[in-house]
Amino acid sequence: MDGARSRPEAGLIRPPTPDRPVAHGASEAADVALAAAGDARAFERLYRQHVPRIHSLVRRMLGGEGDPDELTQDVFVRAWERLKTYRGEAAFGTWLHRLAVNVILNWRRSEAGARRWFEEGTETDLLEGPRRTGAEALDLESAIAKLPPGARQVFVLHDVEGFKHEEIAAMTGVTPGTSKAQLHRARMLLRAHLER
């Protein structure tokens, strides 16, 4: 028994100490549990950790339409309201990302009204204007922002965020074939813009 006390038991989780802080994943899980119980400070820590990625996603998917700050705030309001539904089957960041995509798509549907989500004839916005040189020609962010809404969303979801066409189809209510066609359209428009 003399050596047994000096070694931690296998599988024993030791509480954090100043010299051994809580691991990132464990602290996030603790913050999620506290926030779900109504702890606003824990939710603020989650907000600060995830707001840069969520804001970037919102900004890219909106492409200049709407207010990305306001929609990012809406995502976190919705997260606060639905935090008790988080089951922990996926990482909190993954759950929040999916929630953000749904909030953005719902906003787009409500803003679109009678307008078609995949608009036709807006390719000219991307292709018009004087030829650019150097850094201006490689401004991918502005080129993405000028894509038609449907093509832009599929491009961001597939090429930037890494979703599969089947997942995009389920999120947006289109077929996987439509998702593939919109991705091809987006890539061709971006290529034409960047080659000018």
Secondary structure, 3 states (H helix, E strand, C coil): CCCCCCCCCCCCCCCCECCECCCHHHHHHHHHHHHHCCCHHHHHHHHHHHHHHHHHHHHHHHCCCCCHHHHHHHHHHHHHHHHHHCCCCCCHHHHHHHHHHHHHHHHHHHHHCCCCCCCCCCHHHHHCCCCCCHHHHCCHHHHHHCCCHHHHHHHHHHHHCCCCHHHHHHHHCCCHHHHHHHHHHHHHHHHHHHHC
